[in-house]
Amino acid sequence: MQAAEVIQRYEHILAASGEMIAAAEENRWEDLVNLEITRRDLIVVVTAEPATPYADAALQARKESLIRGILAADERVKALTAAWMTEMEGILTSVQAERKLARAYETG
């Protein structure tokens, strides 16, 4: 794969990462899952090639910058989903408590 093509693929991964952040911020969880699948497929293609530094320092710097951006986006999505997971755990705990109470007061 040519260097310019690799850079372009990393740019697509970063763009997908940005879309994932937007989906998480807007609580569009199904979209987030679909975007993650799409992004994963992009990552599989780019990581199938052996990682070699580029002779062109500008291309290497661009690649490193894109990777840092992707990692930062991952951290943001992780933070957003962690908050959502905590909220969901609270809801599930509440539902479980309601079910226990309902069973306790059921008449046979």
Distance bins in CASP14 RR format, pairs under 12 A and 6 or more apart:
PFRMAT RR
TARGET T0000
AUTHOR 0000-0000-0000
RMODE 2
METHOD distances of the structure
MODEL  1
1 7 0 0 0 0 0 1 0 0 0 0 0
1 8 0 0 0 0 1 0 0 0 0 0 0
1 9 1 0 0 1 0 0 0 0 0 0 0
1 10 0 0 0 0 0 1 0 0 0 0 0
1 45 0 0 0 0 1 0 0 0 0 0 0
1 46 1 0 0 1 0 0 0 0 0 0 0
1 47 0 0 0 0 0 1 0 0 0 0 0
1 48 0 0 0 0 1 0 0 0 0 0 0
1 49 1 0 1 0 0 0 0 0 0 0 0
1 50 0 0 0 0 1 0 0 0 0 0 0
1 51 0 0 0 0 0 1 0 0 0 0 0
1 52 0 0 0 0 0 1 0 0 0 0 0
1 54 0 0 0 0 0 1 0 0 0 0 0
2 8 0 0 0 0 1 0 0 0 0 0 0
2 9 0 0 0 0 0 1 0 0 0 0 0
2 49 0 0 0 0 0 1 0 0 0 0 0
2 54 0 0 0 0 0 1 0 0 0 0 0
2 56 0 0 0 0 0 1 0 0 0 0 0
2 59 0 0 0 0 0 1 0 0 0 0 0
3 9 0 0 0 0 0 1 0 0 0 0 0
3 10 0 0 0 0 0 1 0 0 0 0 0
3 46 0 0 0 0 0 1 0 0 0 0 0
3 49 0 0 0 0 0 1 0 0 0 0 0
3 52 0 0 0 0 1 0 0 0 0 0 0
3 53 0 0 0 0 0 1 0 0 0 0 0
3 54 1 0 1 0 0 0 0 0 0 0 0
3 55 0 0 0 0 1 0 0 0 0 0 0
3 56 1 0 0 1 0 0 0 0 0 0 0
3 57 0 0 0 0 0 1 0 0 0 0 0
3 58 0 0 0 0 0 1 0 0 0 0 0
3 59 1 0 1 0 0 0 0 0 0 0 0
3 60 0 0 0 0 1 0 0 0 0 0 0
3 62 0 0 0 0 1 0 0 0 0 0 0
3 63 0 0 0 0 1 0 0 0 0 0 0
4 10 0 0 0 0 0 1 0 0 0 0 0
4 11 0 0 0 0 0 1 0 0 0 0 0
4 54 0 0 0 0 0 1 0 0 0 0 0
4 56 0 0 0 0 1 0 0 0 0 0 0
4 58 0 0 0 0 0 1 0 0 0 0 0
4 59 1 0 0 1 0 0 0 0 0 0 0
4 62 0 0 0 0 0 1 0 0 0 0 0
4 63 0 0 0 0 0 1 0 0 0 0 0
5 11 0 0 0 0 0 1 0 0 0 0 0
5 12 0 0 0 0 0 1 0 0 0 0 0
5 45 0 0 0 0 0 1 0 0 0 0 0
5 46 0 0 0 0 1 0 0 0 0 0 0
5 49 0 0 0 0 1 0 0 0 0 0 0
5 59 0 0 0 0 0 1 0 0 0 0 0
5 63 0 0 0 0 0 1 0 0 0 0 0
6 12 0 0 0 0 0 1 0 0 0 0 0
6 13 0 0 0 0 0 1 0 0 0 0 0
6 42 0 0 0 0 0 1 0 0 0 0 0
6 45 0 0 0 0 1 0 0 0 0 0 0
6 46 1 0 0 1 0 0 0 0 0 0 0
6 47 0 0 0 0 0 1 0 0 0 0 0
6 48 0 0 0 0 0 1 0 0 0 0 0
6 49 1 0 0 1 0 0 0 0 0 0 0
6 50 0 0 0 0 0 1 0 0 0 0 0
6 51 0 0 0 0 1 0 0 0 0 0 0
6 52 0 0 0 0 1 0 0 0 0 0 0
6 53 0 0 0 0 0 1 0 0 0 0 0
6 54 0 0 0 0 1 0 0 0 0 0 0
6 56 0 0 0 0 0 1 0 0 0 0 0
6 59 0 0 0 0 1 0 0 0 0 0 0
6 60 0 0 0 0 0 1 0 0 0 0 0
6 62 0 0 0 0 1 0 0 0 0 0 0
6 63 1 0 0 1 0 0 0 0 0 0 0
6 66 0 0 0 0 1 0 0 0 0 0 0
6 67 0 0 0 0 0 1 0 0 0 0 0
7 13 0 0 0 0 0 1 0 0 0 0 0
7 14 0 0 0 0 0 1 0 0 0 0 0
7 46 0 0 0 0 1 0 0 0 0 0 0
7 54 0 0 0 0 1 0 0 0 0 0 0
7 56 0 0 0 0 0 1 0 0 0 0 0
7 58 0 0 0 0 0 1 0 0 0 0 0
7 59 1 0 0 1 0 0 0 0 0 0 0
7 60 0 0 0 0 1 0 0 0 0 0 0
7 61 0 0 0 0 0 1 0 0 0 0 0
7 62 1 0 1 0 0 0 0 0 0 0 0
7 63 1 0 0 1 0 0 0 0 0 0 0
7 64 0 0 0 0 0 1 0 0 0 0 0
7 65 0 0 0 0 0 1 0 0 0 0 0
7 66 1 0 0 1 0 0 0 0 0 0 0
7 67 0 0 0 0 0 1 0 0 0 0 0
8 14 0 0 0 0 0 1 0 0 0 0 0
8 15 0 0 0 0 0 1 0 0 0 0 0
8 42 0 0 0 0 0 1 0 0 0 0 0
8 45 0 0 0 0 0 1 0 0 0 0 0
8 46 0 0 0 0 1 0 0 0 0 0 0
8 59 0 0 0 0 0 1 0 0 0 0 0
8 62 0 0 0 0 0 1 0 0 0 0 0
8 63 0 0 0 0 0 1 0 0 0 0 0
8 66 0 0 0 0 1 0 0 0 0 0 0
9 15 0 0 0 0 0 1 0 0 0 0 0
9 16 0 0 0 0 0 1 0 0 0 0 0
9 39 0 0 0 0 0 1 0 0 0 0 0
9 41 0 0 0 0 0 1 0 0 0 0 0
9 42 1 0 0 1 0 0 0 0 0 0 0
9 43 0 0 0 0 1 0 0 0 0 0 0
9 44 0 0 0 0 0 1 0 0 0 0 0
9 45 1 0 0 1 0 0 0 0 0 0 0
9 46 1 0 1 0 0 0 0 0 0 0 0
9 47 0 0 0 0 1 0 0 0 0 0 0
9 48 0 0 0 0 0 1 0 0 0 0 0
9 49 0 0 0 0 1 0 0 0 0 0 0
9 63 0 0 0 0 0 1 0 0 0 0 0
9 66 0 0 0 0 1 0 0 0 0 0 0
9 67 0 0 0 0 0 1 0 0 0 0 0
9 70 0 0 0 0 0 1 0 0 0 0 0
10 16 0 0 0 0 0 1 0 0 0 0 0
10 17 0 0 0 0 0 1 0 0 0 0 0
10 39 0 0 0 0 0 1 0 0 0 0 0
10 42 0 0 0 0 1 0 0 0 0 0 0
10 43 0 0 0 0 1 0 0 0 0 0 0
10 45 0 0 0 0 0 1 0 0 0 0 0
10 46 1 0 0 1 0 0 0 0 0 0 0
10 47 0 0 0 0 0 1 0 0 0 0 0
10 49 0 0 0 0 0 1 0 0 0 0 0
10 51 0 0 0 0 0 1 0 0 0 0 0
10 59 0 0 0 0 0 1 0 0 0 0 0
10 60 0 0 0 0 0 1 0 0 0 0 0
10 62 0 0 0 0 1 0 0 0 0 0 0
10 63 1 0 0 1 0 0 0 0 0 0 0
10 64 0 0 0 0 1 0 0 0 0 0 0
10 65 0 0 0 0 1 0 0 0 0 0 0
10 66 1 1 0 0 0 0 0 0 0 0 0
10 67 1 0 0 1 0 0 0 0 0 0 0
10 68 0 0 0 0 0 1 0 0 0 0 0
10 69 0 0 0 0 1 0 0 0 0 0 0
10 70 1 0 0 1 0 0 0 0 0 0 0
10 71 0 0 0 0 0 1 0 0 0 0 0
11 17 0 0 0 0 0 1 0 0 0 0 0
11 18 0 0 0 0 0 1 0 0 0 0 0
11 42 0 0 0 0 0 1 0 0 0 0 0
11 46 0 0 0 0 0 1 0 0 0 0 0
11 62 0 0 0 0 1 0 0 0 0 0 0
11 63 0 0 0 0 1 0 0 0 0 0 0
11 65 0 0 0 0 0 1 0 0 0 0 0
11 66 1 0 0 1 0 0 0 0 0 0 0
11 67 0 0 0 0 0 1 0 0 0 0 0
11 69 0 0 0 0 0 1 0 0 0 0 0
11 70 0 0 0 0 1 0 0 0 0 0 0
12 18 0 0 0 0 0 1 0 0 0 0 0
12 19 0 0 0 0 0 1 0 0 0 0 0
12 35 0 0 0 0 0 1 0 0 0 0 0
12 38 0 0 0 0 1 0 0 0 0 0 0
12 39 0 0 0 0 1 0 0 0 0 0 0
12 41 0 0 0 0 0 1 0 0 0 0 0
12 42 1 0 1 0 0 0 0 0 0 0 0
12 43 0 0 0 0 1 0 0 0 0 0 0
12 45 0 0 0 0 1 0 0 0 0 0 0
12 46 0 0 0 0 1 0 0 0 0 0 0
12 66 0 0 0 0 1 0 0 0 0 0 0
12 70 0 0 0 0 0 1 0 0 0 0 0
13 19 0 0 0 0 0 1 0 0 0 0 0
13 20 0 0 0 0 0 1 0 0 0 0 0
13 35 0 0 0 0 0 1 0 0 0 0 0
13 36 0 0 0 0 0 1 0 0 0 0 0
13 38 0 0 0 0 1 0 0 0 0 0 0
13 39 1 0 1 0 0 0 0 0 0 0 0
13 40 0 0 0 0 1 0 0 0 0 0 0
13 41 0 0 0 0 1 0 0 0 0 0 0
13 42 1 0 1 0 0 0 0 0 0 0 0
13 43 1 0 0 1 0 0 0 0 0 0 0
13 44 0 0 0 0 0 1 0 0 0 0 0
13 45 0 0 0 0 1 0 0 0 0 0 0
13 46 1 0 0 1 0 0 0 0 0 0 0
13 47 0 0 0 0 0 1 0 0 0 0 0
13 63 0 0 0 0 0 1 0 0 0 0 0
13 66 1 0 0 1 0 0 0 0 0 0 0
13 67 0 0 0 0 1 0 0 0 0 0 0
13 69 0 0 0 0 1 0 0 0 0 0 0
13 70 1 0 1 0 0 0 0 0 0 0 0
13 71 0 0 0 0 0 1 0 0 0 0 0
13 73 0 0 0 0 1 0 0 0 0 0 0
13 74 0 0 0 0 0 1 0 0 0 0 0
14 20 0 0 0 0 0 1 0 0 0 0 0
14 21 0 0 0 0 0 1 0 0 0 0 0
14 39 0 0 0 0 1 0 0 0 0 0 0
14 42 0 0 0 0 1 0 0 0 0 0 0
14 43 0 0 0 0 0 1 0 0 0 0 0
14 46 0 0 0 0 0 1 0 0 0 0 0
14 62 0 0 0 0 0 1 0 0 0 0 0
14 63 0 0 0 0 0 1 0 0 0 0 0
14 65 0 0 0 0 1 0 0 0 0 0 0
14 66 1 0 1 0 0 0 0 0 0 0 0
14 67 0 0 0 0 1 0 0 0 0 0 0
14 68 0 0 0 0 1 0 0 0 0 0 0
14 69 1 0 1 0 0 0 0 0 0 0 0
14 70 1 0 1 0 0 0 0 0 0 0 0
14 71 0 0 0 0 0 1 0 0 0 0 0
14 72 0 0 0 0 1 0 0 0 0 0 0
14 73 1 0 0 1 0 0 0 0 0 0 0
14 74 0 0 0 0 0 1 0 0 0 0 0
15 21 0 0 0 0 0 1 0 0 0 0 0
15 22 0 0 0 0 0 1 0 0 0 0 0
15 35 0 0 0 0 0 1 0 0 0 0 0
15 38 0 0 0 0 0 1 0 0 0 0 0
15 39 0 0 0 0 1 0 0 0 0 0 0
15 42 0 0 0 0 1 0 0 0 0 0 0
15 66 0 0 0 0 0 1 0 0 0 0 0
15 69 0 0 0 0 0 1 0 0 0 0 0
15 70 0 0 0 0 1 0 0 0 0 0 0
15 73 0 0 0 0 1 0 0 0 0 0 0
16 22 0 0 0 0 0 1 0 0 0 0 0
16 23 0 0 0 0 0 1 0 0 0 0 0
16 31 0 0 0 0 0 1 0 0 0 0 0
16 32 0 0 0 0 0 1 0 0 0 0 0
16 34 0 0 0 0 0 1 0 0 0 0 0
16 35 1 0 1 0 0 0 0 0 0 0 0
16 36 0 0 0 0 1 0 0 0 0 0 0
16 37 0 0 0 0 1 0 0 0 0 0 0
16 38 1 0 1 0 0 0 0 0 0 0 0
16 39 1 0 1 0 0 0 0 0 0 0 0
16 40 0 0 0 0 1 0 0 0 0 0 0
16 41 0 0 0 0 1 0 0 0 0 0 0
16 42 1 0 0 1 0 0 0 0 0 0 0
16 43 0 0 0 0 1 0 0 0 0 0 0
16 46 0 0 0 0 0 1 0 0 0 0 0
16 66 0 0 0 0 0 1 0 0 0 0 0
16 69 0 0 0 0 0 1 0 0 0 0 0
16 70 0 0 0 0 1 0 0 0 0 0 0
16 73 0 0 0 0 1 0 0 0 0 0 0
16 74 0 0 0 0 0 1 0 0 0 0 0
16 77 0 0 0 0 0 1 0 0 0 0 0
17 23 0 0 0 0 0 1 0 0 0 0 0
17 24 0 0 0 0 0 1 0 0 0 0 0
17 32 0 0 0 0 0 1 0 0 0 0 0
17 35 0 0 0 0 1 0 0 0 0 0 0
17 36 0 0 0 0 1 0 0 0 0 0 0
17 38 0 0 0 0 0 1 0 0 0 0 0
17 39 1 0 0 1 0 0 0 0 0 0 0
17 40 0 0 0 0 0 1 0 0 0 0 0
17 42 0 0 0 0 1 0 0 0 0 0 0
17 43 0 0 0 0 0 1 0 0 0 0 0
17 66 0 0 0 0 1 0 0 0 0 0 0
17 67 0 0 0 0 0 1 0 0 0 0 0
17 68 0 0 0 0 0 1 0 0 0 0 0
17 69 1 0 0 1 0 0 0 0 0 0 0
17 70 1 0 1 0 0 0 0 0 0 0 0
17 71 0 0 0 0 1 0 0 0 0 0 0
17 72 0 0 0 0 1 0 0 0 0 0 0
17 73 1 1 0 0 0 0 0 0 0 0 0
17 74 1 0 0 1 0 0 0 0 0 0 0
17 75 0 0 0 0 0 1 0 0 0 0 0
17 76 0 0 0 0 1 0 0 0 0 0 0
17 77 1 0 0 1 0 0 0 0 0 0 0
17 78 0 0 0 0 0 1 0 0 0 0 0
18 24 0 0 0 0 1 0 0 0 0 0 0
18 25 0 0 0 0 1 0 0 0 0 0 0
18 31 0 0 0 0 0 1 0 0 0 0 0
18 32 0 0 0 0 0 1 0 0 0 0 0
18 35 0 0 0 0 1 0 0 0 0 0 0
18 36 0 0 0 0 0 1 0 0 0 0 0
18 38 0 0 0 0 0 1 0 0 0 0 0
18 39 0 0 0 0 1 0 0 0 0 0 0
18 69 0 0 0 0 1 0 0 0 0 0 0
18 70 0 0 0 0 1 0 0 0 0 0 0
18 72 0 0 0 0 0 1 0 0 0 0 0
18 73 1 0 1 0 0 0 0 0 0 0 0
18 74 0 0 0 0 0 1 0 0 0 0 0
18 76 0 0 0 0 1 0 0 0 0 0 0
18 77 0 0 0 0 1 0 0 0 0 0 0
18 80 0 0 0 0 0 1 0 0 0 0 0
19 25 0 0 0 0 0 1 0 0 0 0 0
19 26 0 0 0 0 0 1 0 0 0 0 0
19 28 0 0 0 0 1 0 0 0 0 0 0
19 31 0 0 0 0 1 0 0 0 0 0 0
19 32 0 0 0 0 1 0 0 0 0 0 0
19 34 0 0 0 0 1 0 0 0 0 0 0
19 35 1 0 1 0 0 0 0 0 0 0 0
19 36 0 0 0 0 0 1 0 0 0 0 0
19 38 0 0 0 0 1 0 0 0 0 0 0
19 39 0 0 0 0 1 0 0 0 0 0 0
19 42 0 0 0 0 0 1 0 0 0 0 0
19 73 0 0 0 0 1 0 0 0 0 0 0
19 77 0 0 0 0 0 1 0 0 0 0 0
20 26 0 0 0 0 0 1 0 0 0 0 0
20 28 0 0 0 0 1 0 0 0 0 0 0
20 29 0 0 0 0 0 1 0 0 0 0 0
20 31 0 0 0 0 1 0 0 0 0 0 0
20 32 1 0 1 0 0 0 0 0 0 0 0
20 33 0 0 0 0 1 0 0 0 0 0 0
20 34 0 0 0 0 1 0 0 0 0 0 0
20 35 1 0 1 0 0 0 0 0 0 0 0
20 36 1 0 0 1 0 0 0 0 0 0 0
20 37 0 0 0 0 0 1 0 0 0 0 0
20 38 0 0 0 0 1 0 0 0 0 0 0
20 39 1 0 0 1 0 0 0 0 0 0 0
20 40 0 0 0 0 0 1 0 0 0 0 0
20 42 0 0 0 0 0 1 0 0 0 0 0
20 70 0 0 0 0 0 1 0 0 0 0 0
20 73 1 0 0 1 0 0 0 0 0 0 0
20 74 0 0 0 0 1 0 0 0 0 0 0
20 75 0 0 0 0 0 1 0 0 0 0 0
20 76 0 0 0 0 1 0 0 0 0 0 0
20 77 1 0 1 0 0 0 0 0 0 0 0
20 78 0 0 0 0 0 1 0 0 0 0 0
20 80 0 0 0 0 1 0 0 0 0 0 0
20 81 0 0 0 0 1 0 0 0 0 0 0
21 28 0 0 0 0 0 1 0 0 0 0 0
21 31 0 0 0 0 0 1 0 0 0 0 0
21 32 0 0 0 0 1 0 0 0 0 0 0
21 35 0 0 0 0 1 0 0 0 0 0 0
21 36 0 0 0 0 0 1 0 0 0 0 0
21 39 0 0 0 0 0 1 0 0 0 0 0
21 69 0 0 0 0 0 1 0 0 0 0 0
21 70 0 0 0 0 0 1 0 0 0 0 0
21 72 0 0 0 0 1 0 0 0 0 0 0
21 73 1 0 1 0 0 0 0 0 0 0 0
21 74 0 0 0 0 1 0 0 0 0 0 0
21 75 0 0 0 0 0 1 0 0 0 0 0
21 76 1 0 1 0 0 0 0 0 0 0 0
21 77 1 0 1 0 0 0 0 0 0 0 0
21 78 0 0 0 0 0 1 0 0 0 0 0
21 79 0 0 0 0 1 0 0 0 0 0 0
21 80 1 0 0 1 0 0 0 0 0 0 0
21 81 0 0 0 0 0 1 0 0 0 0 0
22 28 1 0 0 1 0 0 0 0 0 0 0
22 31 0 0 0 0 1 0 0 0 0 0 0
22 32 0 0 0 0 1 0 0 0 0 0 0
22 35 0 0 0 0 1 0 0 0 0 0 0
22 73 0 0 0 0 0 1 0 0 0 0 0
22 76 0 0 0 0 0 1 0 0 0 0 0
22 77 0 0 0 0 0 1 0 0 0 0 0
22 80 0 0 0 0 0 1 0 0 0 0 0
23 29 1 0 0 1 0 0 0 0 0 0 0
23 30 0 0 0 0 1 0 0 0 0 0 0
23 31 1 0 1 0 0 0 0 0 0 0 0
23 32 1 0 1 0 0 0 0 0 0 0 0
23 33 0 0 0 0 1 0 0 0 0 0 0
23 34 0 0 0 0 1 0 0 0 0 0 0
23 35 1 0 1 0 0 0 0 0 0 0 0
23 36 0 0 0 0 1 0 0 0 0 0 0
23 38 0 0 0 0 0 1 0 0 0 0 0
23 39 0 0 0 0 0 1 0 0 0 0 0
23 73 0 0 0 0 0 1 0 0 0 0 0
23 76 0 0 0 0 0 1 0 0 0 0 0
23 77 0 0 0 0 1 0 0 0 0 0 0
23 80 0 0 0 0 1 0 0 0 0 0 0
23 81 0 0 0 0 0 1 0 0 0 0 0
23 84 0 0 0 0 0 1 0 0 0 0 0
24 30 0 0 0 0 0 1 0 0 0 0 0
24 31 0 0 0 0 1 0 0 0 0 0 0
24 32 1 0 1 0 0 0 0 0 0 0 0
24 33 0 0 0 0 0 1 0 0 0 0 0
24 35 0 0 0 0 1 0 0 0 0 0 0
24 36 0 0 0 0 0 1 0 0 0 0 0
24 73 0 0 0 0 1 0 0 0 0 0 0
24 74 0 0 0 0 0 1 0 0 0 0 0
24 75 0 0 0 0 0 1 0 0 0 0 0
24 76 1 0 0 1 0 0 0 0 0 0 0
24 77 1 0 1 0 0 0 0 0 0 0 0
24 78 0 0 0 0 1 0 0 0 0 0 0
24 79 0 0 0 0 1 0 0 0 0 0 0
24 80 1 1 0 0 0 0 0 0 0 0 0
24 81 1 0 0 1 0 0 0 0 0 0 0
24 82 0 0 0 0 0 1 0 0 0 0 0
24 83 0 0 0 0 1 0 0 0 0 0 0
24 84 1 0 0 1 0 0 0 0 0 0 0
24 85 0 0 0 0 0 1 0 0 0 0 0
25 31 0 0 0 0 0 1 0 0 0 0 0
25 32 0 0 0 0 1 0 0 0 0 0 0
25 73 0 0 0 0 0 1 0 0 0 0 0
25 76 0 0 0 0 1 0 0 0 0 0 0
25 77 0 0 0 0 1 0 0 0 0 0 0
25 79 0 0 0 0 0 1 0 0 0 0 0
25 80 1 0 0 1 0 0 0 0 0 0 0
25 81 0 0 0 0 0 1 0 0 0 0 0
25 83 0 0 0 0 0 1 0 0 0 0 0
25 84 0 0 0 0 0 1 0 0 0 0 0
26 32 0 0 0 0 1 0 0 0 0 0 0
26 35 0 0 0 0 0 1 0 0 0 0 0
26 80 0 0 0 0 1 0 0 0 0 0 0
26 84 0 0 0 0 0 1 0 0 0 0 0
27 80 0 0 0 0 1 0 0 0 0 0 0
27 81 0 0 0 0 0 1 0 0 0 0 0
27 83 0 0 0 0 0 1 0 0 0 0 0
27 84 1 0 0 1 0 0 0 0 0 0 0
27 87 0 0 0 0 1 0 0 0 0 0 0
27 88 0 0 0 0 0 1 0 0 0 0 0
28 34 0 0 0 0 1 0 0 0 0 0 0
28 35 0 0 0 0 1 0 0 0 0 0 0
28 80 0 0 0 0 0 1 0 0 0 0 0
28 81 0 0 0 0 0 1 0 0 0 0 0
28 84 0 0 0 0 0 1 0 0 0 0 0
29 35 0 0 0 0 0 1 0 0 0 0 0
29 36 0 0 0 0 0 1 0 0 0 0 0
29 77 0 0 0 0 0 1 0 0 0 0 0
29 80 0 0 0 0 0 1 0 0 0 0 0
29 81 0 0 0 0 1 0 0 0 0 0 0
29 84 1 0 0 1 0 0 0 0 0 0 0
29 85 0 0 0 0 0 1 0 0 0 0 0
29 87 0 0 0 0 0 1 0 0 0 0 0
29 88 0 0 0 0 1 0 0 0 0 0 0
30 36 0 0 0 0 0 1 0 0 0 0 0
30 37 0 0 0 0 0 1 0 0 0 0 0
31 37 0 0 0 0 0 1 0 0 0 0 0
31 38 0 0 0 0 0 1 0 0 0 0 0
32 38 0 0 0 0 0 1 0 0 0 0 0
32 39 0 0 0 0 0 1 0 0 0 0 0
32 76 0 0 0 0 0 1 0 0 0 0 0
32 77 1 0 0 1 0 0 0 0 0 0 0
32 78 0 0 0 0 0 1 0 0 0 0 0
32 80 0 0 0 0 1 0 0 0 0 0 0
32 81 1 0 0 1 0 0 0 0 0 0 0
32 84 0 0 0 0 1 0 0 0 0 0 0
33 39 0 0 0 0 0 1 0 0 0 0 0
33 40 0 0 0 0 0 1 0 0 0 0 0
33 77 0 0 0 0 0 1 0 0 0 0 0
33 81 0 0 0 0 0 1 0 0 0 0 0
34 40 0 0 0 0 0 1 0 0 0 0 0
34 41 0 0 0 0 0 1 0 0 0 0 0
35 41 0 0 0 0 0 1 0 0 0 0 0
35 42 0 0 0 0 0 1 0 0 0 0 0
35 73 0 0 0 0 0 1 0 0 0 0 0
35 77 0 0 0 0 1 0 0 0 0 0 0
36 42 0 0 0 0 0 1 0 0 0 0 0
36 43 0 0 0 0 0 1 0 0 0 0 0
36 73 0 0 0 0 0 1 0 0 0 0 0
36 74 0 0 0 0 0 1 0 0 0 0 0
36 77 0 0 0 0 1 0 0 0 0 0 0
36 78 0 0 0 0 0 1 0 0 0 0 0
36 81 0 0 0 0 0 1 0 0 0 0 0
37 43 0 0 0 0 0 1 0 0 0 0 0
37 44 0 0 0 0 0 1 0 0 0 0 0
38 44 0 0 0 0 0 1 0 0 0 0 0
38 45 0 0 0 0 0 1 0 0 0 0 0
39 45 0 0 0 0 0 1 0 0 0 0 0
39 46 0 0 0 0 0 1 0 0 0 0 0
39 70 0 0 0 0 1 0 0 0 0 0 0
39 73 0 0 0 0 1 0 0 0 0 0 0
39 74 0 0 0 0 1 0 0 0 0 0 0
39 77 0 0 0 0 0 1 0 0 0 0 0
40 46 0 0 0 0 0 1 0 0 0 0 0
40 47 0 0 0 0 0 1 0 0 0 0 0
40 74 0 0 0 0 0 1 0 0 0 0 0
41 47 0 0 0 0 0 1 0 0 0 0 0
41 48 0 0 0 0 0 1 0 0 0 0 0
42 48 0 0 0 0 0 1 0 0 0 0 0
42 66 0 0 0 0 0 1 0 0 0 0 0
42 70 0 0 0 0 0 1 0 0 0 0 0
43 49 0 0 0 0 0 1 0 0 0 0 0
43 67 0 0 0 0 0 1 0 0 0 0 0
43 70 0 0 0 0 1 0 0 0 0 0 0
43 71 0 0 0 0 0 1 0 0 0 0 0
43 74 0 0 0 0 0 1 0 0 0 0 0
46 63 0 0 0 0 1 0 0 0 0 0 0
46 66 0 0 0 0 0 1 0 0 0 0 0
46 67 0 0 0 0 0 1 0 0 0 0 0
46 70 0 0 0 0 0 1 0 0 0 0 0
47 67 0 0 0 0 0 1 0 0 0 0 0
47 70 0 0 0 0 0 1 0 0 0 0 0
49 63 0 0 0 0 0 1 0 0 0 0 0
51 60 0 0 0 0 0 1 0 0 0 0 0
51 63 0 0 0 0 1 0 0 0 0 0 0
51 64 0 0 0 0 0 1 0 0 0 0 0
51 67 0 0 0 0 0 1 0 0 0 0 0
52 59 0 0 0 0 0 1 0 0 0 0 0
52 60 0 0 0 0 1 0 0 0 0 0 0
52 63 0 0 0 0 0 1 0 0 0 0 0
53 59 0 0 0 0 1 0 0 0 0 0 0
53 60 1 0 1 0 0 0 0 0 0 0 0
53 61 0 0 0 0 0 1 0 0 0 0 0
53 63 0 0 0 0 1 0 0 0 0 0 0
53 64 0 0 0 0 1 0 0 0 0 0 0
54 60 1 0 1 0 0 0 0 0 0 0 0
54 61 0 0 0 0 1 0 0 0 0 0 0
54 62 0 0 0 0 1 0 0 0 0 0 0
54 63 1 0 0 1 0 0 0 0 0 0 0
54 64 0 0 0 0 1 0 0 0 0 0 0
56 62 0 0 0 0 1 0 0 0 0 0 0
56 63 0 0 0 0 1 0 0 0 0 0 0
57 63 0 0 0 0 0 1 0 0 0 0 0
57 64 0 0 0 0 0 1 0 0 0 0 0
58 64 0 0 0 0 0 1 0 0 0 0 0
58 65 0 0 0 0 0 1 0 0 0 0 0
59 65 0 0 0 0 0 1 0 0 0 0 0
59 66 0 0 0 0 0 1 0 0 0 0 0
60 66 0 0 0 0 0 1 0 0 0 0 0
60 67 0 0 0 0 0 1 0 0 0 0 0
61 67 0 0 0 0 0 1 0 0 0 0 0
61 68 0 0 0 0 0 1 0 0 0 0 0
62 68 0 0 0 0 0 1 0 0 0 0 0
62 69 0 0 0 0 0 1 0 0 0 0 0
63 69 0 0 0 0 0 1 0 0 0 0 0
63 70 0 0 0 0 0 1 0 0 0 0 0
64 70 0 0 0 0 0 1 0 0 0 0 0
64 71 0 0 0 0 0 1 0 0 0 0 0
65 71 0 0 0 0 0 1 0 0 0 0 0
65 72 0 0 0 0 0 1 0 0 0 0 0
66 72 0 0 0 0 0 1 0 0 0 0 0
66 73 0 0 0 0 0 1 0 0 0 0 0
67 73 0 0 0 0 0 1 0 0 0 0 0
67 74 0 0 0 0 0 1 0 0 0 0 0
68 74 0 0 0 0 0 1 0 0 0 0 0
68 75 0 0 0 0 0 1 0 0 0 0 0
69 75 0 0 0 0 1 0 0 0 0 0 0
69 76 0 0 0 0 1 0 0 0 0 0 0
69 77 0 0 0 0 0 1 0 0 0 0 0
70 76 0 0 0 0 0 1 0 0 0 0 0
70 77 0 0 0 0 0 1 0 0 0 0 0
71 77 0 0 0 0 0 1 0 0 0 0 0
71 78 0 0 0 0 0 1 0 0 0 0 0
72 78 0 0 0 0 0 1 0 0 0 0 0
72 79 0 0 0 0 0 1 0 0 0 0 0
73 79 0 0 0 0 0 1 0 0 0 0 0
73 80 0 0 0 0 0 1 0 0 0 0 0
74 80 0 0 0 0 0 1 0 0 0 0 0
74 81 0 0 0 0 0 1 0 0 0 0 0
75 81 0 0 0 0 0 1 0 0 0 0 0
75 82 0 0 0 0 0 1 0 0 0 0 0
76 82 0 0 0 0 0 1 0 0 0 0 0
76 83 0 0 0 0 0 1 0 0 0 0 0
77 83 0 0 0 0 0 1 0 0 0 0 0
77 84 0 0 0 0 0 1 0 0 0 0 0
78 84 0 0 0 0 0 1 0 0 0 0 0
78 85 0 0 0 0 0 1 0 0 0 0 0
79 85 0 0 0 0 0 1 0 0 0 0 0
79 86 0 0 0 0 0 1 0 0 0 0 0
80 86 0 0 0 0 0 1 0 0 0 0 0
80 87 0 0 0 0 0 1 0 0 0 0 0
81 87 0 0 0 0 0 1 0 0 0 0 0
81 88 0 0 0 0 1 0 0 0 0 0 0
82 88 0 0 0 0 0 1 0 0 0 0 0
82 89 0 0 0 0 0 1 0 0 0 0 0
83 89 0 0 0 0 0 1 0 0 0 0 0
83 90 0 0 0 0 0 1 0 0 0 0 0
84 90 0 0 0 0 0 1 0 0 0 0 0
84 91 0 0 0 0 0 1 0 0 0 0 0
85 91 0 0 0 0 0 1 0 0 0 0 0
85 92 0 0 0 0 0 1 0 0 0 0 0
86 92 0 0 0 0 0 1 0 0 0 0 0
86 93 0 0 0 0 0 1 0 0 0 0 0
87 93 0 0 0 0 0 1 0 0 0 0 0
87 94 0 0 0 0 0 1 0 0 0 0 0
88 94 0 0 0 0 0 1 0 0 0 0 0
88 95 0 0 0 0 0 1 0 0 0 0 0
89 95 0 0 0 0 0 1 0 0 0 0 0
89 96 0 0 0 0 0 1 0 0 0 0 0
90 96 0 0 0 0 1 0 0 0 0 0 0
90 97 0 0 0 0 1 0 0 0 0 0 0
91 97 0 0 0 0 0 1 0 0 0 0 0
91 98 0 0 0 0 0 1 0 0 0 0 0
92 98 0 0 0 0 0 1 0 0 0 0 0
92 99 0 0 0 0 0 1 0 0 0 0 0
93 99 0 0 0 0 0 1 0 0 0 0 0
93 100 0 0 0 0 0 1 0 0 0 0 0
94 100 0 0 0 0 0 1 0 0 0 0 0
94 101 0 0 0 0 0 1 0 0 0 0 0
95 101 0 0 0 0 0 1 0 0 0 0 0
95 102 0 0 0 0 0 1 0 0 0 0 0
96 102 0 0 0 0 0 1 0 0 0 0 0
96 103 0 0 0 0 0 1 0 0 0 0 0
97 103 0 0 0 0 0 1 0 0 0 0 0
97 104 0 0 0 0 0 1 0 0 0 0 0
98 104 0 0 0 0 0 1 0 0 0 0 0
98 105 0 0 0 0 0 1 0 0 0 0 0
99 105 0 0 0 0 0 1 0 0 0 0 0
99 106 0 0 0 0 0 1 0 0 0 0 0
100 106 0 0 0 0 0 1 0 0 0 0 0
END
